[in-house]
Amino acid sequence: MTNRNTLLVFAHRDEASAFADVEHLVSGIGKVNAATSLGRALADGDVDEVLVLGTAGVIGDGDSRLDLDTVYQVTTVLQHDFSLPSPELHPAGEALAGAPAATMATGDVFVQDDAERARIAGLGAELVDMEGYAFASVCERFGVPLRIFKIPSDFADSTTTAEEWDTIVFRKSEQLRAFWDETLTR
C-alpha cells in the first residue's frame, strides 16, 4: 500500500472482524447505507483513496465459476436491481498486479435464488454484492480513486442462506486479513 491517506471500508462489521487493530469505516449494508456513510467520510476527511474489502456471492457456473478462496479485484460494477439503464462504473484505483479481476453486480437484495442468479449472470457479472456500485458512484463524484477487493462467501443460489453467510463471514474476514497483510501493506 502507498503512503497515501487510504480509507479502508467494509460494509458489514463482521467482514471487518479480523481488522480490529486497523482503522476502518463500516458503512452498513445496502446501497443507501454505503453511499451515505462513504459520502460523509469523504466530505469530512482528507482521503486520497478508498479501499473496500468484503465478501460477495459468486454468479456463474461451470468453468466460469470463481473460487471461494481467492480474493478478486473488482474492475467493473453495475446495478442489477435498477429498472432504468445505469452506466457500468470502473473503480479508478490502481490495479494490483497478479490479482484476478472480476465484474460485480450490486443490488439491495441478498441473492439466494437460482432464477435471479441466472438473470444477474446474464448482465455479465461474476460476483454480486449489496454496496459496490454505491461505493463506486460516490468515489467517482468526489474524484477519489477506489479499489474494491472481494472474496466470495457463497454461490448466490437456492442453497445459500443468510445464516450460512453469518457463519462463513468470520473466516472470510481472516482470509481478507491475510490478503491485506501479504499483498496490500507491502
C-alpha positions as CSV (number, residue, x, y, z in Angstrom):
1,M,0.0,0.0,0.0
2,T,1.3,3.5,-0.7
3,N,1.7,6.3,1.8
4,R,-1.5,7.9,0.6
5,N,-4.3,8.6,3.1
6,T,-6.3,5.5,2.4
7,L,-9.8,4.9,3.8
8,L,-10.4,1.2,4.5
9,V,-14.1,0.4,4.2
10,F,-16.2,-2.7,5.0
11,A,-20.0,-2.9,4.5
12,H,-20.6,-5.2,7.5
13,R,-18.9,-5.2,10.9
14,D,-18.4,-9.0,10.7
15,E,-16.4,-8.6,7.5
16,A,-14.1,-6.3,9.5
17,S,-13.7,-8.7,12.5
18,A,-10.1,-9.5,11.7
19,F,-9.2,-5.8,11.4
20,A,-9.8,-4.6,15.0
21,D,-6.3,-3.2,15.0
22,V,-6.7,-1.3,11.7
23,E,-8.6,2.0,11.4
24,H,-11.6,1.5,9.1
25,L,-15.2,2.5,8.3
26,V,-18.1,0.1,8.4
27,S,-20.7,1.6,6.1
28,G,-23.7,-0.6,6.8
29,I,-25.5,-3.0,4.4
30,G,-27.1,-1.8,1.2
31,K,-26.6,1.0,-1.3
32,V,-28.2,3.7,0.8
33,N,-26.0,3.0,3.8
34,A,-22.9,2.6,1.7
35,A,-23.5,5.9,-0.2
36,T,-24.3,8.0,2.8
37,S,-21.5,6.6,5.1
38,L,-18.8,6.9,2.5
39,G,-20.1,10.3,1.2
40,R,-19.9,11.7,4.8
41,A,-16.4,10.3,5.3
42,L,-15.2,11.8,2.0
43,A,-16.8,15.1,2.8
44,D,-15.4,15.2,6.3
45,G,-11.9,14.0,5.7
46,D,-8.7,14.2,3.8
47,V,-9.0,10.9,1.8
48,D,-6.7,10.2,-1.2
49,E,-8.0,6.7,-1.9
50,V,-10.8,4.4,-0.8
51,L,-10.1,0.7,-0.4
52,V,-13.1,-1.6,0.0
53,L,-12.7,-5.2,1.4
54,G,-15.5,-7.6,1.7
55,T,-17.5,-10.6,0.7
56,A,-19.6,-11.3,-2.4
57,G,-21.7,-14.0,-3.9
58,V,-20.4,-15.9,-7.0
59,I,-22.5,-15.6,-10.2
60,G,-21.7,-18.1,-12.9
61,D,-21.5,-21.8,-13.4
62,G,-19.1,-24.4,-14.6
63,D,-15.6,-23.3,-15.8
64,S,-16.5,-19.7,-15.3
65,R,-17.3,-20.2,-11.6
66,L,-15.0,-18.2,-9.4
67,D,-13.1,-19.8,-6.5
68,L,-14.3,-19.3,-2.9
69,D,-10.8,-18.9,-1.5
70,T,-9.5,-16.3,-4.0
71,V,-9.6,-12.5,-3.5
72,Y,-10.7,-10.7,-6.7
73,Q,-10.2,-7.1,-7.6
74,V,-13.4,-5.7,-8.9
75,T,-12.8,-3.7,-12.1
76,T,-16.4,-3.1,-13.2
77,V,-19.5,-2.6,-11.2
78,L,-23.1,-2.4,-12.4
79,Q,-26.6,-2.3,-10.8
80,H,-28.8,-5.4,-11.1
81,D,-31.9,-4.1,-9.3
82,F,-32.5,-0.8,-11.0
83,S,-35.1,-0.7,-13.8
84,L,-33.6,2.2,-15.7
85,P,-30.3,2.0,-17.6
86,S,-27.3,2.8,-15.3
87,P,-23.8,3.0,-16.6
88,E,-21.1,0.5,-15.7
89,L,-18.6,2.1,-13.4
90,H,-14.9,1.3,-13.3
91,P,-13.2,1.8,-10.0
92,A,-10.3,4.2,-10.8
93,G,-7.8,2.9,-8.3
94,E,-4.5,1.3,-9.1
95,A,-4.7,-2.3,-10.4
96,L,-3.0,-4.8,-8.3
97,A,-0.6,-6.9,-10.3
98,G,-1.5,-10.6,-10.2
99,A,-4.9,-10.1,-8.6
100,P,-7.6,-11.7,-10.8
101,A,-10.2,-9.2,-12.0
102,A,-14.0,-9.6,-11.8
103,T,-17.2,-7.7,-12.8
104,M,-19.6,-7.3,-9.9
105,A,-23.4,-6.5,-9.9
106,T,-24.9,-4.6,-6.9
107,G,-28.4,-4.7,-5.7
108,D,-30.3,-4.3,-2.4
109,V,-31.1,-7.9,-2.0
110,F,-29.2,-10.9,-0.7
111,V,-29.3,-13.2,-3.8
112,Q,-30.3,-16.7,-3.0
113,D,-32.5,-17.6,-5.9
114,D,-31.4,-19.6,-8.9
115,A,-33.5,-17.6,-11.4
116,E,-32.3,-14.3,-10.1
117,R,-28.7,-15.6,-10.1
118,A,-29.1,-16.6,-13.8
119,R,-30.6,-13.1,-14.7
120,I,-27.7,-11.3,-13.0
121,A,-25.1,-13.6,-14.7
122,G,-26.8,-12.6,-18.0
123,L,-25.7,-9.0,-17.3
124,G,-22.1,-10.1,-17.4
125,A,-21.4,-10.2,-13.7
126,E,-19.2,-12.8,-12.0
127,L,-19.9,-11.5,-8.4
128,V,-22.8,-9.9,-6.6
129,D,-22.9,-7.7,-3.6
130,M,-25.1,-5.0,-2.0
131,E,-22.8,-2.0,-1.8
132,G,-20.1,-1.9,-4.6
133,Y,-22.0,0.3,-7.1
134,A,-22.7,2.8,-4.4
135,F,-19.1,3.0,-3.3
136,A,-18.0,3.4,-6.9
137,S,-20.6,6.1,-7.6
138,V,-19.7,8.1,-4.5
139,C,-15.9,7.9,-5.2
140,E,-16.5,8.9,-8.9
141,R,-18.5,12.0,-7.7
142,F,-15.8,13.0,-5.2
143,G,-13.0,12.3,-7.6
144,V,-11.3,9.8,-5.2
145,P,-9.7,6.6,-6.6
146,L,-11.3,3.4,-5.4
147,R,-10.1,-0.2,-5.2
148,I,-12.5,-3.0,-4.4
149,F,-11.4,-6.4,-3.4
150,K,-13.9,-9.2,-2.7
151,I,-13.6,-12.8,-1.5
152,P,-16.6,-15.0,-2.4
153,S,-18.6,-16.2,0.5
154,D,-21.3,-18.3,-1.3
155,F,-22.7,-19.2,-4.7
156,A,-25.7,-16.9,-4.6
157,D,-28.1,-19.7,-5.3
158,S,-31.0,-21.5,-3.7
159,T,-28.7,-23.4,-1.3
160,T,-27.4,-20.1,0.1
161,T,-28.9,-18.7,3.4
162,A,-28.3,-15.6,5.4
163,E,-27.5,-17.8,8.4
164,E,-24.8,-19.6,6.3
165,W,-23.2,-16.2,5.5
166,D,-23.3,-15.3,9.2
167,T,-21.2,-18.3,9.9
168,I,-18.8,-18.0,7.0
169,V,-18.1,-14.3,7.2
170,F,-15.7,-14.5,10.1
171,R,-13.4,-17.0,8.2
172,K,-13.7,-14.7,5.1
173,S,-12.5,-11.8,7.3
174,E,-9.5,-13.8,8.3
175,Q,-8.8,-14.5,4.6
176,L,-9.1,-10.8,3.8
177,R,-6.7,-10.0,6.6
178,A,-4.1,-12.5,5.2
179,F,-4.5,-10.8,1.8
180,W,-4.1,-7.4,3.4
181,D,-1.0,-8.4,5.3
182,E,0.6,-10.3,2.4
183,T,-0.4,-8.1,-0.5
184,L,-1.7,-4.6,0.3
185,T,0.6,-3.5,3.1
186,R,3.9,-4.4,1.4
